[in-house]
Amino acid sequence: MSRIGKKPIVILEKVKVEVKDMIVSVEGPKGKLTYKIPAAITVAISDGKVNVARCNDTKAAKSLHGLTRALIANMIKGVSSGYSKELEIVGVGYRSEMKGKDLVMQLGFTHPVNYPQPDDIKIEVVKQTKIIIQGLDKCRVGQVAAEIRKIRPPEPYKGTGIKYKDEHIRRKLGKAAATK
């Protein structure tokens, strides 16, 4: 039995969870999310808790058991409090700003880089070097943050680029260290 999958999920107050036709819909103060349940998994709601179980012990069912429980728990947290990721831009002349619905960044290229803001995600530029990405869905917030970071990932010599707030960049010494 999956250690994560067998834990019941407590439904927070102001959050409404509904299972209908193999689709879990979670509605809360921040919005609404849905998830299609895989065929080998069953979801039941009782006593203010969501219980996830699997129909058989195949390898696929075992792997989906804990995943489904974690996704539903993330949905409940997302509609009640939401998720956010912070990115930092490091480098001389590197900066960002919001122009309408686009995130425009100067990252040392010959041209500014535009990243259109998705409908389900809120991108906020606090300072020119600090970007906050917020949304209901943990997967979407992480995906958008990864796409923005991928435009100019941090490099190991000077540490310039876009990095997560708590990310530690392993630095290399470079050419000067090789001559000694």
Salt bridges, closest charged atoms under 4 A:
GLU18 OE2 - LYS16 NZ 3.99
ASP57 OD1 - ARG54 NE 3.04
GLU86 OE1 - LYS130 NZ 3.44
GLU86 OE1 - LYS165 NZ 3.96
GLU88 OE1 - LYS163 NZ 3.42
GLU97 OE2 - LYS99 NZ 3.81
ASP120 OD2 - ARG140 NE 3.10
GLU124 OE1 - LYS122 NZ 3.41
GLU167 OE2 - ARG149 NH2 2.63
